[in-house]
Amino acid sequence: MSQAQTVLGKVRAPMVAAFSSRGPNPIVPEILKPDIVAPGLNILAAWPADKAPTFFESDPRRVRFNFLSGTSMSCPHIAGIAALLRKVHPSWSPSAIRSALMTTATQIDRDHLPIVDNFDMERPATPLDFGAGHVHPKMANDPGPVYDVHIQDYINFLCTFNCTESQLRSIIKGPFSCSKLEGGPGALNYPSFSVVFDYKAVITVKPQRLIFNKMYDKQNFSVEFLGFNTTSTGNSTSSNDTAFGYVIWESDSHTVKTPVVLAWTYIEAPGKE
């Protein structure tokens, strides 16, 4: 029989729960998933009056509230925050609200330490675990610049999947046109970057300064991910290596933080067998 032991200073919150969905995106790896995380473990929630809290028919108890965990708990947090943002900012599009939630999310916990993964308490979580981070409603209300996406951008993206016209019409209402030249994940103006390489890469952001002169002003910037072969003196990159970083735009009053995930397939350095 083992002895009980009291351990102090090991409760980390928030953390990524063991059951939380994780990336990479199996269908489109160039779109980072998840987008964001929210409270979803042991949440006190409303409970149907005709169900026992244990689900057992032999349990005669009936309660108005119960502790629940899972996506069914985290999604209402995000939906409620999005509804509040839409009320305060009625002109914001759904994409702008998503951007505000993602670019203001936090990657540190209540003790100002990196958010950890429940699978390994010693390992900081990564964007493949929490996306942009843990939602921060107050910061999302004043995010600064946002990444907005138009309907045609989504249509162009769907067109790159070689869907039939009937399949597209089941999703898209009204007339539409496809432009496979302008579609793809890179044209979605998503508030995160996920790139898959066969080689090592260099990242360049141009320009390095954006100037907004008025509300709803728009500015363009490009993020170039340039892959290149390893040299004979360099180290080979192993299979499924992944690196993480952020593109950050800062002003005196705002910080717009966008996660970047770089993934490599198997690479062998030249000259090695």
Helices and strands as residue ranges (DSSP letters): E 43-46, E 65-68, H 71-88, H 94-103, E 116-117, E 120-124, H 127-130, H 137-140, H 151-159, H 165-169, G 185-187, E 193-197, E 200-206, E 222-228, E 242-250, E 255-264
